[in-house]
Amino acid sequence: MNLLESDIKKTYFKYFAAAFGSTLIGSIYAIADMAMVGQYQGPSGTAALAVVAPIWNIIYSLGFLTGIGGSILFAQAKGQNNTDEMNQSFSATLLYTTIIALVCWITIIFFDTPLLKFFGAKEQLLPLTKLYLAPIKWVIPSFMFSQMLSAFLRNDNAPGLATASVLGGGIFNIFGDYFFVFYLDMGIKGAGIATAMGGVITVVVLLSHFFSKNNTLKLSKIVHLFSRTVKISKLGFGTFIVDIAMGVLTILFNRQIVKYLGADALAVYGVIINISTTVQCCGYSVGQAGQPIISTAFGSGKWERVQLTLRYMIITSFIFGLVWMLSIWTFPDAFISVFMKATPQLLAISPSILRIYGASFLLIPFNVFSTYYFQSIMKPGLSLVIASARGIIISGALILLLPLHFAPSSIWFAMPLTELIVAFYVVTSLIKVNRQNKITFS
């Protein structure tokens, strides 16, 4: 499919279907683990996985950092028909990802206990978190490379294979969870084994692209490696912050919830993490669908294609947000029952928590996809401001300050307020930037 000439609507929805499939199935890793571990071990298992969640955010966010940044450079070079620059971008990104993956791998293998304690694991949860992480920590690089390679495959006209890779790993993870957790009676450790094996399967499927005749991802001698990694980091940093922020927020929420609200509220938050991650993945899918089209069009100066793609992205993001918000408002108990065998005490507090926090779901996809858009038109500064504000600065301040100055339960309003403030800034930035480039929404 020619990203410079093909019909925008068909191209966008083809890429959207592939990206949505990848991100949705990818979120199944966490959902399947949380649901089956929660059913097997109750709220303590759910709380343990909430503690491990920041490690996932770190791994995936670093994969996004290199993959999105490098693939944007690759797509723009492709739009300019510059083969040498395409090869340079891919080679530099691959080396950069390898270095980061090795550092993370060594850190998690040798310092897992201090990390888990820092993320909120108290003595009663630490054994469970270590059991889950034990098999996963040996295949940490596979999860990082899956994000990086998926980004390049989408920009190399292979979005279907990127989806198939996540589908293969995700399906294995679901059935593997049941087999190891329940059939072999391994509990939370079995969930870790299934997740580790699913991650390896995903990477193996992605690597098959390099044996395809349509593959244009080639290695070459890297010129100016440092400047290229800096450029990759700048372009990918907004998406990196969006994902790493989930880990930062989880740490803050974990510590504040334990301090003010107790174990039952932490178990409910474990459910929220998984739902919110899935909603955020919807925003990723919109951004990932539009990014190859916009980056290629930007490289060739075809602004009308940027305009039309942006319009589809906005519409799709708001449909996602509305569906998720109404679902959590209407069926809060159903979401809880999927993830754990809940106690009466937990069921008494969960509906109000889910409904308050769920108000943020309306705007999450819109705010998340905007970071991809600004990156794609070479405005990484705006992307970084948006990602930092919603992921760390505004949200972090509200998480710390609301329960300090109001009732402890006011902490659940932190994310709805954050998303509303950030959405206002995104809208004003879109209007300003698009007027500068003579892009309209009509």
Buried (B, 14 or more C-beta within 10 A) or exposed (E): EEBBEBEBEEBBBBBBBBBBBBBBBBBBBBBBBBBBBBBBBBBBBBBBBBBBBBBBBBBBBBBBBBBBBBBBBBBBBBBBEBEEBBBBBBBBBBBBBBEBBEEBBEBBEEEBEEBBBEBBBBEEBBEBBBBBBBBBBEBBBBBBBBBBBBBBBBBBBBBBBBBBBBBBBBBBBBEBBBBBBBEEEBBBBBBBBBBBBBBBBBBEBBEEBEEEEEBBBEEBEBEEBEEBBEBBBBBBBBBBBBBBBBBBBBBBBBBBBBEBBEBBBBBBBBBBBBBBBBBBBBBBBBBBBBBBBBBBBBBBEBBEBBBBBBBBBBEBBBEBBEBBBEBBBEBBEEBBBBBBBBEEEBBEBBBEBBBBBBBBBBBBBBBBBBBBBBBBBBBBEBBBBBBBBBBBBBBBEBBBEBBEEEEBBBBBBBBBBBBBBBBEBBEEBBEEBBEEEEBEEE
